[in-house]
Amino acid sequence: MNDFSKILSKAKEIEANMKKNQEKIKKIVADGVAGGDKVKITINGEGEIINIFISPEIMTEPKEILEDLIIAAHKNAKDSLKQKTSDEISKLTEGLGIPGFKWPM
């Protein structure tokens, strides 16, 4: 078996594993925080917000500050999700780098 055949075989195996584990990846959750944990956002593997916590003590801040903290917490959650998703994909591909592959987000 030549190298190309091995690569093609491995790619087919990875594709089967990815399809089998898509639901697992969708169920990944990630948290993001801002303002000293006064704003927390939880997102799922598809990037959808599933929970928002805003501490009552921060509600006295100006609207613009609260908006900035929500945006920062969401970005923090997305960064965390990106890392968790990358780690999970790495497990599925057994560390085989797939050039140009980027999880949609």
Phi, psi and omega in degrees: 000127180278172183300320180298319179297321178295317179297316180296318178297316179296320180298319178295321178296317179297317179300317179297317179295320180297315180297319182295328186254008179304317180296323178298317180294320179297334183273358176297139175237148180222144179252147173229144182229159176204162177063040180064043180069015179278342173232125180229135178233135176245131177237157178265182183297346177263004178084008179277138177288126179247347177199142175228132174239128175235118181297135179303328182293340180270351182293347179275351179288158176301149182308318183297322179294315179299317178300315179297320179293322177296315179298316180296318179295321179295317178297319178298319178294318179296319178298318179295317179297318179301317180293314180297318180295316179299317178298317181294317179296322178300319177297317182293325181267005179053040177078001179287114180291130177251103183303133176081354180282127179222126179295133183294121176197000000 
